[in-house]
Amino acid sequence: MTKGIFVKKTIKSLLDEASEKGHGLKRSLGAVSLTAMGIGAIIGAGLFVLTGKAAAENAGPAVLLSFVLAALICVFVALCYAEFASLIPISGSAYSYAYATMGELFAWIIGWGLTAEYMFSASTVSVGWSGYFTSFLEDCGVNIPSFLAQSPVAYDIVHGMTLTGAWMNLPAMGIVILIGGLVAVGIKAAATFTDIMVAVKFLIIILFIACGIAYIKADNLTPFIPDNTGIFGQFGYSGILRGAGLIFFAFIGFDALSTLAQEARNPQKNLPIGMLASLGISSTIYICVAIVLLGIVNYSQLGVPDPFAVAVNALGSHFVWLRFVIKFLIMISMTTVILVMLIGQTRIFYTMAHDGLLPKAFGKINDQLRTPFFTTCIVTLICILLAGIFPVGLLGNMTVMGTLLAFAIVCFGVLLLRYKQPTLHRPFKTPFVPWIPLAGTLACLFQLILFPGVSWLQFIIWMVIGCIIYFTFGIKNSFARHKRVPKK
């Protein structure tokens, strides 16, 4: 059995799968298109929701350094992803990379980690969307009772997990139901729609910077690094490190480009350009926006699900119109992120089911709707519960922890494959091996260590649930382990 859980898929078998799954796909994406899609995937809830929380609870104005640190780690990871994406151009992404390098158990772990990334990310964005939606309605003179628009559970470093007295976050649950329903009945995300959403995000950013730059107060940016309170991660240099872990959420999305390897005209060249360019542009945007955000409002006021709403409200009566515009555009932008995350999660389960690691029902397509209807319903139900109960901070931490685990395994996988199969043809090679893959692996693991105990408890429970599923079902039904061919 021990040997069985580490059974690997060969590179050839993965390339054969890529050939079958990619039949009919056109290699039409160039470097510019990939960069635009990367920016569209990266800029989202991390900027509009968690920037304020990381500043208010961890780093203060020094959250700018947290952005730089998180971006540097992502560069290491992106270079490793680019090597795998050009070597194994298949939609399974990190899950498939782990299957080829470390075996089935690690593939399951990374797949379960990606599940945390997508499902908890969708829930995190939903809670953030709820904050902006509630604020938007208040500007319109409509007030939702707080016990129906807040999470029943709250968490901070000092008091731990406490009850708020709220019943549920109804707007967050409602947006998940709406988007989940749309995904279930079938939505074709056209390229033009993606381009429009990228344009909307840039419009939000330009409007916010243009209107807010004149209202920056230097006092709000000092002290740049607030004194540590005596608790690790609560300001000071340790706060910058822990803030980087939370801010890491803001960079999630560039890894999605690895799933487009079959549709890139020249993946060995264009994928690295797309990943690194989108990271560079997004990082610059993040820092510029964060300077304005922190300059308008003192960081202590930004620990809410809708920090940009707080900042826009602080601009005064001259910018009443901006409140409506910014908040409405942010809601639209965040809605598309929820959509992408829910679709991405159904694909992860779909791929794992076709490897025999999940029940067949997760891999079935509804005959009438031509969508994974059952999988979408299950994912949506879980996200409804998560969004309705937990606060944005805890959900964001779970998302980042799942992502960091996946990123660490990808970086280590590049290192492992270089030594075990050095003669493989690699259209793109990660430079400075072993240093960059090693730095990426260690940096991701180090960031994981910095998360608070309650987040680790949640993450361990999540991984234990995953292991129970694998050892009670997946190990008995794995096609690779039992040398069976999945039915088409």
C-alpha positions in Angstrom: 0.0 0.0 0.0 2.9 2.4 0.8 4.2 2.1 -2.7 0.7 2.5 -4.1 0.1 5.9 -2.4 3.2 7.2 -4.1 2.4 5.9 -7.6 3.3 8.5 -10.2 1.9 9.4 -13.6 4.5 9.5 -16.3 5.2 12.7 -18.2 4.2 10.8 -21.3 0.8 9.8 -19.9 0.1 13.4 -18.9 1.1 14.7 -22.3 -1.3 12.1 -23.8 -4.0 13.4 -21.5 -3.2 16.9 -22.6 -3.5 15.9 -26.2 -6.9 14.4 -25.7 -8.3 17.1 -23.5 -6.8 19.8 -25.7 -8.2 18.5 -29.0 -9.5 21.4 -31.0 -8.0 24.2 -28.8 -6.3 26.9 -30.7 -3.0 28.3 -29.7 -4.2 31.9 -29.9 -2.9 33.6 -26.7 0.1 35.8 -26.9 2.2 37.5 -24.2 -0.1 40.5 -24.1 -3.3 38.5 -23.8 -1.8 36.3 -21.1 -0.6 39.4 -19.2 -4.0 40.9 -19.3 -5.6 37.7 -18.1 -3.1 37.5 -15.3 -3.8 41.0 -14.1 -7.6 40.3 -14.3 -7.1 37.2 -12.1 -4.7 38.9 -9.6 -6.4 42.2 -8.9 -9.5 41.5 -6.9 -10.6 40.8 -3.3 -7.0 40.8 -2.0 -6.7 44.5 -2.9 -10.2 45.6 -2.1 -10.7 43.6 1.2 -7.5 42.3 2.8 -5.2 45.3 2.3 -7.0 47.1 5.1 -7.1 44.2 7.4 -3.3 43.5 7.1 -2.6 47.2 7.7 -5.0 47.5 10.7 -4.0 44.3 12.5 -0.5 43.4 11.4 1.8 45.9 9.7 0.3 49.5 9.7 1.7 51.6 6.8 4.5 49.1 6.5 2.0 46.8 4.8 3.7 48.3 1.7 6.8 46.2 2.6 4.4 43.2 3.0 3.4 43.7 -0.6 7.0 43.7 -1.8 7.8 40.6 0.2 4.8 38.7 -1.0 5.5 39.7 -4.6 9.1 38.5 -4.4 8.0 35.1 -3.2 5.5 34.9 -6.1 8.2 35.6 -8.6 10.1 32.5 -7.4 6.9 30.5 -7.6 6.0 31.9 -11.0 9.3 30.8 -12.5 8.7 27.3 -11.2 5.1 27.2 -12.5 6.4 28.4 -15.9 8.8 25.4 -16.2 6.0 22.9 -15.4 3.4 24.6 -17.6 5.7 24.4 -20.6 6.8 20.8 -19.8 3.3 19.5 -18.9 0.6 21.6 -20.7 -2.4 20.2 -19.0 -5.4 21.7 -17.2 -4.7 19.9 -13.9 -2.0 22.5 -13.1 -0.2 21.9 -9.8 -2.3 18.8 -9.0 -0.9 17.1 -12.2 2.6 18.4 -11.6 2.6 16.7 -8.1 1.3 13.5 -9.6 4.3 13.4 -12.0 7.0 14.3 -9.5 6.0 13.1 -6.0 3.2 10.6 -6.5 -0.5 10.3 -5.8 -0.6 11.1 -2.1 1.1 14.4 -2.7 -1.1 15.0 -5.7 -4.2 14.5 -3.5 -2.7 16.8 -0.8 -2.1 19.6 -3.3 -5.5 19.0 -4.9 -7.1 19.3 -1.5 -5.0 22.4 -0.8 -6.2 23.9 -4.1 -9.7 23.1 -2.9 -9.1 25.3 0.1 -7.7 28.0 -2.2 -10.7 28.1 -4.5 -13.6 27.4 -2.1 -12.3 29.6 0.8 -11.3 32.3 -1.7 -14.9 32.4 -3.1 -16.2 32.6 0.4 -13.7 35.4 1.4 -14.7 37.4 -1.6 -18.3 36.9 -0.8 -17.9 38.3 2.7 -16.0 41.3 1.2 -18.8 41.8 -1.3 -21.3 41.8 1.5 -19.4 44.6 3.2 -19.4 46.8 0.1 -23.1 45.9 -0.7 -24.2 46.9 2.8 -22.2 50.1 2.6 -23.7 50.9 -0.9 -27.2 50.3 0.4 -26.6 52.6 3.4 -25.6 55.4 0.9 -28.9 54.8 -0.8 -30.8 55.1 2.6 -31.4 51.4 3.0 -30.1 49.7 6.2 -29.8 45.9 6.6 -30.0 44.9 10.2 -26.5 44.1 11.5 -27.5 40.7 12.8 -28.3 39.7 9.2 -25.2 41.2 7.6 -22.3 40.2 9.8 -20.5 37.0 10.6 -21.7 35.2 13.8 -18.0 34.5 14.5 -15.2 37.1 15.0 -11.5 36.6 15.5 -8.6 38.8 16.6 -5.1 38.0 17.9 -5.8 39.3 21.4 -9.3 37.8 22.2 -9.2 34.8 19.8 -12.5 33.5 18.4 -15.6 35.1 19.8 -19.3 35.3 19.0 -20.7 38.6 17.6 -24.4 38.1 18.3 -25.2 38.2 14.6 -27.3 35.4 13.1 -25.7 35.1 9.6 -24.1 37.1 6.9 -27.1 37.1 4.6 -25.8 39.2 1.7 -22.6 37.0 1.5 -24.8 33.9 1.4 -27.1 35.4 -1.2 -24.3 36.3 -3.7 -22.9 32.8 -3.4 -26.4 31.3 -4.2 -26.8 33.7 -7.2 -23.3 33.0 -8.7 -23.5 29.3 -7.9 -26.9 29.1 -9.7 -25.4 30.8 -12.7 -22.5 28.4 -12.8 -24.8 25.4 -12.4 -27.0 26.3 -15.4 -24.1 27.3 -17.6 -22.2 30.4 -18.3 -19.6 30.9 -21.0 -17.0 33.3 -19.9 -16.1 35.0 -23.1 -12.8 36.7 -23.6 -14.5 40.0 -24.2 -16.2 39.7 -20.8 -12.8 39.2 -19.1 -11.4 42.2 -20.9 -14.3 44.3 -19.7 -13.7 43.3 -16.1 -10.0 44.1 -16.4 -11.0 47.6 -17.7 -13.5 48.0 -14.8 -10.8 47.2 -12.3 -8.4 49.8 -13.9 -11.2 52.3 -13.9 -11.8 51.8 -10.1 -8.0 52.2 -9.5 -7.6 55.3 -11.6 -10.7 57.0 -10.1 -9.6 56.2 -6.5 -6.0 57.4 -7.0 -7.0 60.5 -9.0 -9.6 61.6 -6.4 -7.8 60.5 -3.3 -4.2 61.6 -3.9 -4.9 65.2 -2.9 -6.3 64.0 0.5 -3.2 62.1 1.6 -2.2 63.1 5.1 1.5 62.4 6.0 0.4 61.9 9.6 -1.5 58.8 8.6 1.7 57.2 7.3 3.7 57.7 10.4 5.0 55.8 12.2 5.7 53.8 9.1 6.4 50.7 11.2 4.3 50.8 14.4 5.8 49.4 17.5 5.1 45.8 18.3 2.5 45.3 21.0 4.4 42.4 22.5 2.5 39.9 20.5 4.1 38.2 17.5 2.6 39.5 14.2 0.9 42.5 15.8 3.0 45.3 14.2 6.7 45.7 14.2 8.9 43.6 11.9 7.0 40.4 12.8 3.8 42.2 11.7 5.3 42.9 8.3 6.1 39.2 7.9 2.6 38.0 9.0 1.0 40.8 6.9 2.9 39.4 3.9 1.2 36.0 4.5 -2.3 37.6 4.5 -1.4 40.0 1.6 -0.3 36.8 -0.3 -4.0 36.5 -1.0 -3.8 39.6 -3.2 -1.4 37.8 -5.6 -3.4 34.6 -6.0 -4.4 34.2 -9.6 -1.2 34.3 -11.6 -1.0 30.5 -11.2 -4.2 30.2 -13.2 -2.2 31.1 -16.3 -0.5 27.7 -16.1 -3.8 26.1 -17.2 -3.6 28.0 -20.5 -0.4 26.4 -21.7 -2.2 24.5 -24.5 -3.7 27.8 -25.8 -0.6 29.9 -25.7 1.1 30.4 -29.1 4.6 30.0 -27.6 4.2 28.7 -24.0 7.9 28.5 -23.2 8.3 32.2 -23.9 4.8 33.8 -23.4 3.9 32.1 -20.1 6.9 33.4 -18.2 6.3 36.8 -19.7 2.6 36.7 -18.8 3.2 35.6 -15.3 6.1 37.9 -14.4 4.6 40.9 -16.3 1.2 40.5 -14.6 2.9 40.2 -11.2 5.1 43.3 -11.8 2.2 45.5 -13.0 -0.1 44.3 -10.3 2.5 44.9 -7.6 3.1 48.4 -8.8 -0.7 49.1 -8.8 -1.0 47.6 -5.3 1.7 49.8 -3.8 0.3 53.0 -5.4 -3.3 52.2 -4.3 -2.1 51.3 -0.8 -0.3 54.6 -0.4 -3.4 56.5 -1.2 -5.6 54.3 1.0 -3.4 54.5 4.0 -2.8 58.2 3.4 -6.5 59.1 3.4 -7.5 57.0 6.5 -5.5 56.0 9.5 -4.6 52.3 9.3 -6.4 51.5 12.6 -9.8 52.2 10.9 -9.3 49.8 8.0 -9.8 46.4 9.7 -13.2 46.0 8.0 -14.5 43.9 5.0 -14.9 47.2 2.9 -11.8 49.4 3.6 -12.2 51.3 0.3 -15.7 52.2 1.3 -14.3 53.7 4.5 -11.7 55.7 2.6 -14.2 57.0 0.0 -16.6 58.0 2.7 -13.7 59.9 4.4 -13.2 62.1 1.3 -16.2 64.2 2.3 -19.4 65.6 0.7 -17.6 66.7 -2.5 -17.2 63.0 -3.5 -20.6 61.7 -2.7 -20.9 60.6 -6.3 -17.7 58.7 -6.1 -19.0 56.6 -3.2 -21.7 55.1 -5.5 -19.4 54.6 -8.5 -16.5 53.1 -6.6 -18.6 50.8 -4.5 -20.8 49.6 -7.4 -17.8 48.9 -9.6 -16.0 47.0 -6.8 -19.1 44.9 -6.3 -19.2 44.0 -10.0 -15.5 43.3 -10.1 -15.7 41.0 -7.0 -18.7 39.2 -8.4 -16.6 38.0 -11.3 -13.9 36.7 -8.9 -16.5 34.6 -7.1 -17.6 33.2 -10.5 -14.1 32.3 -11.5 -13.3 30.6 -8.2 -16.5 28.5 -8.2 -15.8 27.4 -11.8 -12.2 26.6 -10.9 -13.2 24.5 -7.9 -15.6 22.4 -10.0 -12.7 21.7 -12.5 -10.4 20.6 -9.6 -13.1 18.1 -8.4 -13.8 17.1 -12.0 -10.2 16.2 -12.6 -9.8 14.3 -9.4 -12.9 12.3 -10.0 -11.6 11.3 -13.4 -8.5 10.0 -11.7 -10.8 7.9 -9.4 -9.9 9.9 -6.3 -13.4 11.2 -5.9 -16.8 9.6 -6.5 -17.9 9.4 -10.2 -20.7 11.9 -9.5 -18.1 14.7 -9.2 -16.9 14.0 -12.7 -20.3 13.8 -14.5 -21.6 16.4 -16.8 -25.4 17.1 -16.8 -26.8 16.0 -20.2 -29.2 18.9 -20.5 -27.1 21.8 -19.0 -23.7 20.5 -20.1 -22.2 21.6 -16.8 -20.9 19.6 -13.7 -24.3 20.3 -12.0 -23.9 18.0 -9.0 -20.3 19.2 -8.3 -21.4 22.9 -8.6 -24.3 22.3 -6.1 -22.0 20.7 -3.5 -19.3 23.4 -3.8 -22.0 26.1 -3.7 -23.6 24.7 -0.5 -20.2 24.5 1.3 -19.4 28.1 0.2 -22.8 29.3 1.4 -22.1 27.9 4.9 -18.5 29.3 5.0 -19.5 32.8 3.8 -22.5 33.0 6.2 -20.6 32.0 9.3 -16.9 33.0 9.2 -15.3 36.5 9.1 -13.1 37.6 6.2 -9.8 37.2 8.1 -10.2 33.5 9.0 -11.4 32.7 5.5 -8.6 34.6 3.9 -6.0 32.8 6.1 -7.4 29.4 5.0 -7.2 30.5 1.4 -3.6 31.6 1.6 -2.5 28.5 3.6 -3.9 26.2 1.0 -2.2 28.2 -1.7 1.1 28.4 0.0 1.1 24.6 0.5 0.4 24.1 -3.3 3.1 26.6 -4.2 5.7 25.0 -2.0 5.1 21.6 -3.5 5.3 23.0 -7.1 8.7 24.6 -6.3 10.0 21.5 -4.7 8.6 19.4 -7.6 10.8 21.4 -10.1 13.8 20.7 -7.9 13.0 17.0 -7.6 12.3 16.5 -11.3 15.6 18.3 -12.3 17.5 15.6 -10.3 15.4 12.6 -11.1 14.8 13.3 -14.8 17.5 15.7 -15.9 17.3 14.8 -19.6 13.6 15.8 -20.1 13.1 18.4 -22.8 12.1 21.6 -20.9 11.0 24.3 -23.3 11.4 26.8 -20.4 13.9 26.3 -17.6 13.6 27.9 -14.2 16.9 29.9 -13.8 19.4 29.5 -11.0 18.4 26.0 -10.0 18.5 24.9 -7.3 18.4 28.3 -5.6 15.2 29.7 -7.0 13.1 26.5 -6.4 14.7 26.1 -3.0 14.0 29.8 -2.1 10.4 29.4 -3.3 9.8 26.3 -1.3 11.4 27.6 2.0 9.7 31.0 1.7 6.3 29.5 1.3 6.8 27.1 4.2 8.2 30.0 6.3 5.1 32.0 5.6 2.9 29.0 6.6 4.7 28.8 10.0 3.8 32.5 10.7 0.1 32.0 10.6 -1.8 32.1 14.0 -2.7 29.0 15.9 -6.5 29.2 15.1 -5.7 29.2 11.4 -3.4 26.2 11.8 -6.2 24.4 13.7 -8.6 25.1 10.9 -6.1 24.0 8.3 -5.2 20.8 10.1 -8.8 19.9 10.4 -9.3 20.6 6.7 -6.3 18.4 5.8 -7.4 15.6 8.1 -10.8 15.6 6.4 -9.0 15.3 3.1 -6.8 12.4 4.3 -9.9 10.6 5.6 -11.5 10.9 2.1 -8.4 9.7 0.4 -7.7 6.7 2.6 -11.3 5.6 2.7 -12.2 6.2 -0.9 -9.5 7.5 -3.1 -6.9 4.9 -2.4 -9.3 2.1 -3.2 -10.5 3.6 -6.5 -7.4 5.3 -7.9 -7.0 4.5 -11.6 -3.2 5.1 -11.5 -2.7 2.8 -8.5 -4.8 -0.1 -9.8 -3.6 0.4 -13.4 -7.1 1.0 -14.7 -8.1 3.3 -17.5 -10.9 5.7 -16.7 -14.1 5.2 -18.7 -14.8 7.9 -21.2 
